[in-house]
């Protein structure tokens, strides 16, 4: 699973300590350490949530251009 978001969206989620579930793609609301792995996803109940920074370093996040999101 690759999450495609803009750099500004990424920075917003990093500032809020959000995480991303590598199973269902959900973005969790806060409480996730930047280097977290295997946190429980509140949406699919799998232990597949990792911190945004960990996801980026591991290749699970790709940045899109701002105008691509609008189209």
Secondary structure as UniProt FT lines:
FT   STRAND          3..6
FT   HELIX           7..15
FT   TURN            16..17
FT   STRAND          19..21
FT   TURN            22..24
FT   STRAND          27..28
FT   TURN            34..35
FT   TURN            42..44
FT   STRAND          49..51
FT   HELIX           52..57
FT   TURN            58..59
FT   STRAND          61..64
FT   HELIX           66..70
//
